Amino acid sequence: LEEKLGAMGEMRVSSPVLVLMALIGLMLVLSGLWLSFKDLAGARAFNRTTQQSEQSLSQLSTIAGQLQQLVTDSELHALSLQALNQGGDLEAALAFARGKIPEVREVKVFPADLAAFDPLTQGENGFALMEMLNQASQGGNPPLQMHSSLQPPMLLEAAALKQGEELSGFVVLLVDPAFVLDRFTPDVSGSYLMLTQYNGRQPATELKKMGSENRAELSPQRIPVSGTLFRLEMPMAAYTNFLGIGTLILMLII
């Protein structure tokens, strides 16, 4: 009888321990499920942000590429060289450019001799324009850029004019910024995007903002747009994988 009573006492002592272990196990399972939910939500947000940034970059690159294609068009170059060499007006070149892109506001041409180029006579953007022409003279493609010092501000695209292999001058397009800003309409639902222009040591120029302002404070990723000085600024596409699927299954088995 004493032995049976002792065994019953041991069972009574063990019951609270079993209940505690069951509660701990339940808490672990619930924690695992919550962390898995957080993983899934984070992965979806990461994929959405990555897709949005890729689509935005592709759309903006396509728009900028149209201006690059126009400024290097052989017909535009022929009309520009004709005006430059014969001292004529640029009405034909402007009409051609507007036939391709109606937002073109002006076509300018400059002689090949940059030593005679005086930026002080070219308005507020004279030095920025000289830098673009220098790049073109060295065989480069000056990046599409906004010159906010002009009133109204204008987009500028430039290219070298050649006859054979000889540098003969330069052509510059001045384009209404609406050509880019009105066409650039990416899907940023649930996110935030700001289009800016990199200005070296000077503050960046803010060109357009879209999306949810409450996400603007998140750490941005700055994505350069090829062939331009533009950058896409979006919340950083990153998430933490708290709990792998394998770990969750192991917890459920245990």
Disulfide bonds with the S-S distance in Angstrom:
none
